[in-house]
Amino acid sequence: MNACVKPKEISQSPDFPPAKCGTKIYLNHCTFKGAFQPLISLLPKLNTMPNYELNINNKAYKMEMNFNGAQIIQCVTKSGGWQINPMMGKTSAEPFPEDQVRAAQEQLAVEGPLVDYAKKGSTVQLLGKENVNGSNTYKLKVTTKEKVELTLYIDAVNYHITKVESKALVSGQVMQTSTTFSNYIKTDYGYVVPFTEELVLPQGTIMLMNDKKVEINKHVDPAIFEMPRN
């Protein structure tokens, strides 16, 4: 499942200047609805699932989800990516296709796509302003060097990222997702992080993520990102 294509953004609010953040760890719960609803009605316990995410800035990202006892894992690094997804018949680790790796590597930047965008090889266009859920936002289009297109909606008052739309070519098909961010909370480390995300996937599936805990700059063993040998 290409679920968490867009990671939690650290807001660049004037109250919290940018800093080099090393690691973010998320412990949250995901709730599905939409295309998965018939499956959920048969297995009610699937409605809410524990989810764990780990991001080492510009190096690696990993997501683990317990889906009714089945462990789903997605991992991407600067050199590749892999997944385990029993729901799709992938019970052992398999590498991502090259185009999926390129699309997923956008998640590696903990600080988001705007910080040092030129150094990253991205371009940014200001598309004007737009109302999103009652808030006036700046609308920006970011095109990464991997040709992933991101449309960001940034609150015109507090500069929090309100919504991100992503479009990328994966396996010869255009894949589009949309993520809405809310419930921004200042962490003990000083960053403001959205504790609630609503991710709209292809075919109308919606995944609502509510963070229970966010930890920053914790030690992580790089070995956990290595693809298991089957």
C-alpha positions in Angstrom: 0.0 0.0 0.0 1.4 3.4 -1.0 -0.2 4.9 2.0 1.8 7.6 3.6 3.1 9.1 0.4 3.2 12.5 2.1 5.0 12.6 5.5 4.1 14.9 8.4 5.4 18.4 7.6 7.3 20.5 10.1 5.7 23.9 9.7 7.9 26.9 9.0 5.9 29.3 11.3 7.6 32.6 12.1 7.5 31.5 15.8 9.6 28.5 15.1 12.6 29.1 12.8 14.0 26.2 10.6 16.4 23.8 12.2 18.2 20.7 11.1 16.0 17.9 12.5 17.5 14.4 12.4 14.8 11.9 13.2 11.0 11.9 13.6 9.1 8.9 15.0 5.3 8.7 14.9 3.1 6.4 16.9 -0.5 6.7 15.6 -3.7 5.1 14.7 -5.2 4.9 11.2 -8.9 4.7 10.3 -10.0 3.6 6.8 -13.2 4.3 4.9 -14.3 4.5 1.3 -13.1 1.7 -1.0 -12.1 -0.5 2.0 -15.5 -0.2 3.7 -16.9 -3.6 2.5 -13.8 -5.3 3.9 -14.0 -3.3 7.1 -17.7 -4.4 7.6 -16.6 -8.0 7.5 -13.6 -7.4 9.8 -14.6 -4.6 12.2 -11.2 -4.7 13.9 -9.6 -3.3 10.8 -11.4 0.0 11.3 -8.6 1.3 13.6 -5.0 0.1 13.2 -1.8 1.0 15.1 0.7 2.6 12.8 4.4 3.4 13.3 6.5 5.7 11.1 10.2 6.5 11.3 12.0 9.2 9.3 15.7 9.9 9.2 16.1 13.2 7.5 17.1 12.9 3.8 18.2 9.3 4.4 15.4 6.8 5.1 11.7 6.5 5.8 9.8 3.4 7.2 6.2 2.7 7.9 4.8 -0.3 9.8 1.1 -1.1 10.2 -0.7 -3.9 11.9 -3.6 -4.9 9.7 -5.7 -7.4 11.7 -2.6 -9.3 12.7 -0.8 -9.0 9.3 2.2 -6.7 9.4 2.5 -4.3 6.5 5.9 -2.6 6.0 7.0 0.1 3.5 10.6 1.4 3.5 12.4 3.8 1.2 16.0 5.1 1.3 18.2 7.2 -1.0 19.3 4.0 -2.8 16.0 2.1 -3.1 12.9 0.8 -1.4 11.0 -2.4 -0.4 7.7 -3.6 1.1 6.0 -6.4 2.8 2.2 -6.5 2.2 0.3 -9.7 2.9 -3.0 -7.9 1.8 -1.5 -7.8 -1.7 0.0 -11.3 -1.6 3.5 -10.0 -0.8 4.3 -12.0 2.3 8.0 -11.6 2.0 10.1 -8.5 1.3 10.1 -7.3 -2.3 11.9 -4.3 -3.8 9.9 -1.3 -5.2 9.9 -0.6 -8.9 12.3 2.2 -9.8 9.6 4.7 -10.6 7.8 4.0 -7.3 11.1 4.5 -5.4 11.5 7.9 -7.1 8.0 8.9 -6.1 8.4 7.7 -2.5 11.8 9.4 -2.0 9.9 12.7 -1.7 9.1 11.5 1.9 12.8 11.5 2.9 13.0 15.3 3.6 11.7 15.8 7.1 11.6 19.5 6.6 9.3 19.3 3.6 9.7 20.1 0.0 10.1 23.9 0.3 13.2 24.2 2.4 16.3 24.5 0.2 14.1 23.5 -2.8 16.6 24.8 -5.4 19.5 22.8 -3.9 17.2 19.7 -4.1 16.7 20.4 -7.8 13.0 21.4 -7.4 11.1 24.3 -8.9 8.4 26.3 -7.2 5.5 28.4 -8.7 3.1 30.6 -6.8 -0.4 29.9 -8.3 -2.2 32.5 -6.2 -4.6 32.1 -3.3 -7.4 29.6 -2.6 -9.8 28.9 0.2 -9.3 25.5 1.9 -11.8 24.4 4.6 -12.6 28.1 5.4 -9.0 29.2 5.5 -7.3 31.6 3.0 -4.2 29.8 1.7 -1.3 30.4 -0.7 -1.2 27.8 -3.5 2.2 26.7 -4.6 3.3 24.1 -7.2 6.5 22.2 -6.5 8.1 20.0 -9.2 10.9 17.8 -7.9 13.8 16.6 -9.9 12.1 13.2 -10.0 9.2 14.9 -11.8 6.8 14.4 -8.8 4.3 17.3 -8.8 3.2 18.7 -5.4 0.5 21.3 -4.9 0.8 22.9 -1.5 -1.8 25.0 0.3 -0.2 27.1 3.0 -2.3 29.0 5.6 -1.9 32.7 4.9 -2.0 33.6 8.6 0.1 31.0 10.4 1.9 29.4 7.4 1.0 25.9 8.4 0.7 23.5 5.5 -3.1 22.9 5.2 -3.2 20.5 2.3 -0.9 18.7 -0.2 -1.8 17.2 -3.5 0.7 14.8 -5.1 0.9 13.5 -8.6 3.5 11.1 -9.9 4.0 8.5 -12.7 4.1 5.0 -11.1 4.1 1.8 -13.2 3.1 3.7 -16.2 0.0 5.3 -14.5 -0.5 8.7 -13.0 -1.0 8.3 -9.2 -2.7 11.1 -7.4 -3.2 11.5 -3.7 -4.4 14.3 -1.4 -3.5 14.9 2.2 -5.1 17.4 4.6 -3.2 18.4 7.7 -4.7 19.7 10.9 -4.4 19.7 14.7 -1.0 21.3 14.8 0.7 21.0 18.1 4.0 22.3 19.4 6.3 19.3 20.4 8.7 19.3 23.3 11.5 19.7 20.8 10.0 23.1 19.7 8.6 22.1 16.3 5.0 22.5 15.4 3.7 19.2 13.9 0.2 18.3 12.5 -1.2 15.4 14.7 -4.0 14.7 12.3 -3.9 13.8 8.6 -6.5 12.7 6.2 -5.1 11.0 3.2 -7.2 10.4 0.1 -5.9 7.6 -2.0 -6.8 6.5 -5.6 -10.3 4.9 -5.9 -11.5 7.1 -3.1 -10.0 5.3 -0.2 -9.6 7.6 2.8 -7.1 7.0 5.6 -7.4 9.2 8.7 -4.3 9.3 10.9 -4.3 10.6 14.4 -0.9 10.8 16.1 -0.6 9.6 19.7 3.1 10.5 20.0 5.8 12.3 18.0 9.5 12.0 19.0 12.3 14.0 17.4 16.0 13.4 17.2 16.0 9.9 18.7 18.8 7.4 18.1 17.9 4.9 15.4 19.8 1.9 14.2 20.2 2.2 10.4 20.0 -1.6 10.0 16.2 -1.5 10.5 15.9 0.0 7.0 17.7 -2.9 5.3 15.5 -5.3 3.2 15.2 -8.6 5.0 16.6 -11.7 3.3 13.8 -14.0 2.4 
